[in-house]
């Protein structure tokens, strides 16, 4: 056995690239997980993704994770050609601004579910200094081919297709696993990168003309059926030689994510108790928080168990304060509105759950 031969031959594989990318990520402050396995939901086989990297920061009461799922490929003989045409950003059948984010925080989950949130996210993150990581595609990549560098002959699309589908399926797996795995308040934003150690070119189709342009990076919007649902994902192709400079922008993206999600959280709580669409988000938490201490206080006062229904909150415009709806007798209602201990425990719950510190009063709940 010739150890030098083994070392020389392993350089012909993609493992050298994978290790180099991992080391660059670590040096830039990213936590790296190598060779993570997941179950392919379509073929029911175990698959592997080369690298998962993330940065995490605490913002307010939650953690922000910016996550990179990375495929590393190498080819000495073949270039990667991306076939493209003019883009139509108004195409109703395409989503050029996909946002793959997950949160177990109810406030952030509500914000992420708003209409057109994904496009607003892209626009606002760009205004925070992110230049290329989430750039709007300038062309529509409609196909790809490996092509022989010497002869120019098309080979096939299998290595590129494999990289794209592996990235999308790995992302789908991570998104499905988070609700079970993550318990502390968090938000995750995912990015898919295909890092390739070979020539990367764009073949631009315009009428009968085809122009070939060398590339350092290109954004590809992939449409695929994952877990029996159609999904769009951004795949960013990056030449290995350009990865270091691209990584700087993903670090800026993490800082922008922290600022953006913090702003979204603030926006949710701003005027929260006055918005009938947002107040139900924390209805269960509010009921659970005040049920036992309120029951105990009423039982102590009236020497019997008092059923006060399911407390709900509404904003009272005439009195310009909060109305806590309960179903009780006039005697109990009078006590609730006059007892300092009741006021204190409900005020504390309103502050902790709704971030509300203003006045409130008890009144008859709306029966429907």
C-alpha positions in Angstrom: 0.0 0.0 0.0 1.3 3.4 -1.0 0.0 6.1 1.5 1.0 8.9 -0.9 -1.1 7.3 -3.6 -4.1 7.1 -1.3 -3.8 10.7 -0.3 -3.4 11.8 -4.0 -6.4 9.8 -5.1 -8.7 11.1 -2.4 -8.0 14.6 -3.7 -10.0 13.6 -6.8 -13.2 13.3 -4.8 -15.4 15.9 -3.3 -14.3 15.2 0.3 -11.5 17.7 0.0 -14.0 20.4 -1.0 -16.4 19.4 1.7 -13.7 19.7 4.4 -12.5 23.0 3.0 -16.0 24.5 3.1 -16.6 23.2 6.6 -13.3 24.8 7.8 -14.2 28.1 6.2 -17.6 28.0 7.9 -16.1 27.3 11.3 -13.5 30.0 10.9 -16.4 32.5 10.2 -18.2 31.6 13.3 -20.7 29.0 12.0 -21.5 25.8 13.8 -21.1 22.9 11.4 -22.7 19.4 11.2 -21.1 17.1 8.7 -22.8 14.2 6.8 -26.2 14.5 8.4 -28.7 11.7 7.5 -32.4 12.0 6.8 -35.1 9.8 5.5 -36.3 10.4 1.9 -40.1 10.6 2.3 -40.6 9.5 -1.4 -38.2 6.5 -1.7 -38.2 5.7 2.0 -34.4 5.4 2.0 -31.8 7.0 4.2 -30.0 9.9 2.5 -27.1 12.1 3.4 -26.6 15.9 3.1 -22.9 17.0 3.1 -23.1 20.0 5.5 -25.6 21.8 7.7 -24.3 25.0 9.2 -26.0 27.6 11.4 -25.5 30.7 13.4 -27.7 31.5 16.4 -28.3 34.6 18.4 -30.7 35.5 21.2 -33.2 38.2 20.3 -35.7 39.2 22.9 -37.2 36.0 24.3 -36.4 33.8 21.3 -33.4 32.4 19.4 -32.8 33.2 15.7 -31.1 30.5 13.6 -29.8 31.2 10.2 -29.2 27.9 8.6 -27.3 26.8 5.5 -27.8 23.4 4.0 -24.9 22.7 1.6 -24.2 20.2 -1.1 -20.5 19.9 -2.2 -19.7 18.5 -5.6 -16.5 18.2 -7.7 -15.9 17.4 -11.3 -12.5 17.5 -13.1 -13.8 16.5 -16.5 -17.2 18.3 -16.7 -18.4 21.9 -16.4 -21.8 22.6 -14.9 -24.0 24.5 -17.4 -27.1 26.3 -16.3 -29.6 26.8 -19.2 -31.4 30.1 -18.9 -33.9 32.4 -20.6 -35.4 35.8 -19.8 -37.2 35.9 -16.5 -40.8 37.0 -16.0 -41.1 38.1 -12.4 -44.9 38.5 -12.8 -45.4 34.8 -13.8 -48.3 33.7 -11.5 -47.1 30.1 -11.6 -43.7 30.9 -10.1 -42.6 32.1 -6.7 -39.4 34.1 -7.1 -39.3 35.1 -3.4 -39.6 31.8 -1.4 -39.1 32.0 2.3 -38.6 28.8 4.2 -38.8 29.7 7.9 -40.2 28.0 10.9 -41.0 29.2 14.4 -42.6 27.7 17.5 -43.2 31.2 18.9 -46.8 32.1 18.3 -46.2 35.8 17.7 -43.6 35.1 15.0 -45.7 32.3 13.6 -48.6 34.7 13.1 -46.4 37.2 11.4 -44.9 34.7 9.1 -48.3 33.6 8.0 -49.3 37.0 6.7 -50.0 37.5 3.0 -47.0 38.5 0.9 -44.7 38.1 3.9 -42.0 36.3 1.9 -41.6 39.1 -0.6 -41.6 41.7 2.1 -38.9 39.7 3.9 -36.7 39.7 0.8 -37.1 43.4 0.2 -36.6 44.4 3.9 -33.5 42.1 4.4 -32.0 43.6 1.2 -32.4 47.1 2.8 -30.5 45.8 5.8 -27.3 45.3 3.7 -27.7 41.7 2.4 -26.5 41.9 -1.2 -26.4 38.5 -2.9 -27.6 35.8 -0.5 -31.3 36.4 -1.3 -30.9 38.3 -4.6 -33.8 38.3 -7.0 -32.9 36.0 -10.0 -31.9 37.9 -13.1 -32.7 35.0 -15.4 -34.9 31.9 -15.3 -32.8 28.7 -15.1 -35.0 26.1 -16.8 -32.5 23.2 -17.1 -28.9 22.2 -16.4 -26.3 19.8 -17.9 -22.8 18.6 -17.1 -20.8 19.2 -20.2 -17.4 17.8 -21.2 -14.7 20.5 -20.8 -12.7 19.1 -23.7 -15.3 18.3 -26.3 -18.2 20.4 -25.1 -20.5 17.3 -25.4 -23.5 17.2 -23.0 -23.3 14.4 -20.5 -26.4 14.4 -18.3 -28.0 16.3 -15.5 -27.8 13.6 -12.8 -25.1 15.1 -10.5 -26.8 18.6 -10.6 -30.3 17.1 -10.2 -29.0 15.0 -7.3 -27.6 18.1 -5.6 -30.8 20.1 -6.1 -33.2 17.4 -4.9 -31.0 16.4 -1.9 -31.0 20.0 -0.8 -34.8 20.4 -1.1 -35.6 17.1 0.6 -33.1 17.8 3.4 -34.8 21.2 4.0 -38.2 19.5 4.1 -36.9 17.0 6.6 -35.5 19.7 8.9 -38.7 21.7 8.7 -40.8 18.6 9.6 -38.5 17.6 12.4 -38.3 21.0 14.2 -41.7 20.9 15.8 -40.8 17.7 17.7 -37.1 18.5 18.4 -37.2 22.2 19.3 -39.0 23.3 22.5 -37.5 26.7 23.5 -38.8 29.7 21.6 -37.0 29.9 18.2 -37.2 30.8 14.6 -35.2 29.2 11.8 -34.5 30.6 8.3 -33.1 28.1 5.7 -30.8 28.7 2.7 -29.8 26.0 0.2 -26.3 26.1 -1.4 -24.8 23.9 -4.1 -21.0 24.5 -3.9 -19.3 23.1 -7.0 -15.6 22.7 -7.7 -15.6 23.0 -11.4 -16.4 25.6 -14.1 -19.9 27.1 -13.8 -21.4 28.6 -16.9 -24.7 30.1 -18.0 -26.1 29.1 -21.5 -28.5 32.0 -22.2 -31.2 31.3 -24.8 -32.4 34.3 -26.8 -34.3 33.4 -29.9 -32.0 31.2 -32.0 -28.9 32.5 -30.2 -27.2 30.8 -27.3 -24.6 32.8 -25.4 -22.2 31.2 -22.9 -21.1 33.2 -19.9 -18.8 32.0 -17.0 -20.3 32.4 -13.6 -19.3 32.6 -10.0 -22.8 32.2 -8.7 -26.4 31.8 -9.9 -29.8 31.6 -8.2 -32.1 28.9 -9.3 -35.8 28.6 -8.3 -36.7 25.0 -8.1 -40.2 23.6 -8.2 -40.6 20.2 -6.7 -43.1 17.9 -5.0 -41.9 17.4 -1.4 -44.0 15.4 1.1 -46.8 15.4 -1.6 -46.9 19.1 -1.7 -45.6 21.5 -4.4 -42.9 23.7 -3.1 -40.5 26.4 -4.5 -37.0 26.6 -3.2 -34.1 28.9 -3.9 -30.9 26.9 -4.8 -27.8 29.0 -5.0 -25.0 27.6 -7.2 -21.6 28.8 -6.1 -18.2 28.0 -7.5 -15.9 26.7 -4.8 -13.4 29.6 -5.4 -16.2 32.1 -4.7 -17.5 30.5 -1.5 -15.4 32.6 0.9 -16.8 35.9 -0.4 -20.3 34.5 -0.6 -20.1 33.4 3.0 -19.6 37.0 4.2 -23.0 37.9 2.9 -24.6 35.0 4.8 -23.1 36.4 7.9 -24.7 39.7 7.1 -27.9 37.8 6.5 -27.8 36.4 10.0 -27.5 39.9 11.4 -30.3 41.1 9.2 -32.5 38.1 10.3 -31.9 39.0 14.0 -33.0 42.6 13.2 -35.9 41.6 11.0 -37.4 38.9 13.3 -37.0 41.2 16.3 -38.9 43.9 14.3 -41.6 41.4 13.4 -42.0 40.5 17.1 -42.3 44.1 18.0 -44.9 44.6 15.3 -47.0 41.8 16.6 -47.2 43.1 20.1 -47.7 46.7 19.0 -51.4 47.5 19.6 -52.0 43.8 20.2 -54.9 44.0 22.6 -56.8 46.4 20.2 -56.7 43.9 17.3 -59.3 41.2 17.4 -57.3 39.1 14.9 -54.2 38.9 17.1 -55.7 38.7 20.6 -56.9 35.0 20.1 -53.3 33.9 19.5 -52.7 34.0 23.2 -56.2 33.2 24.4 -55.3 29.8 25.9 -52.2 31.1 27.6 -54.2 33.9 29.2 -56.9 31.6 30.4 -54.5 29.1 31.9 -52.5 31.8 33.6 -55.4 33.4 35.5 -57.7 30.4 36.0 -56.3 28.8 39.2 -55.4 32.0 41.1 -58.7 33.6 40.2 -60.6 30.5 41.2 -58.8 30.4 44.5 -59.5 34.1 45.2 -63.2 33.8 44.4 -63.6 30.6 46.5 -61.9 32.3 49.4 -64.2 35.4 49.1 -67.5 33.5 48.5 -66.8 30.2 50.3 -67.8 28.2 47.3 -66.6 27.3 43.8 -67.3 30.1 41.3 -67.5 29.3 37.6 -66.5 32.5 35.7 -66.5 30.9 32.3 -63.7 31.2 29.8 -62.1 34.7 30.2 -61.6 36.6 26.9 -60.3 40.1 26.2 -61.7 42.9 24.1 -60.8 46.5 23.6 -63.3 49.0 24.8 -63.3 52.1 22.8 -65.7 54.1 25.0 -63.6 53.6 28.1 -60.3 53.4 26.3 -59.2 50.3 28.3 -59.3 46.6 28.1 -62.4 44.6 28.8 -61.9 41.1 30.3 -65.1 39.2 29.6 -66.4 36.7 32.2 -69.7 35.1 32.9 -70.6 35.7 36.5 -73.3 37.1 38.8 -73.5 40.9 39.4 -72.2 40.3 42.9 -69.1 38.4 41.7 -68.6 41.0 38.9 -68.5 43.8 41.5 -65.9 42.0 43.5 -63.7 41.3 40.5 -63.7 45.0 39.6 -62.9 46.1 43.2 -60.5 43.6 44.6 -56.8 44.7 44.5 -55.5 41.1 44.5 -57.6 40.2 41.4 -56.4 43.4 39.7 -52.8 42.5 40.5 -52.9 38.9 39.2 -54.7 39.8 36.0 -52.5 42.8 35.4 -49.4 40.6 35.7 -50.8 38.1 33.3 -51.7 40.8 30.7 -48.2 42.3 31.0 -46.4 38.9 30.6 -48.6 37.5 27.9 -49.8 40.5 25.9 -47.2 43.1 27.0 -50.0 45.3 28.1 -49.7 47.6 31.1 -52.8 49.8 30.8 -56.1 49.8 32.6 -58.8 47.1 32.3 -62.2 46.2 33.7 -64.3 43.1 34.0 -67.6 42.9 32.1 -70.1 40.3 30.8 -68.5 38.1 28.2 -70.0 38.0 24.7 -71.9 34.8 24.5 -71.1 34.2 20.8 
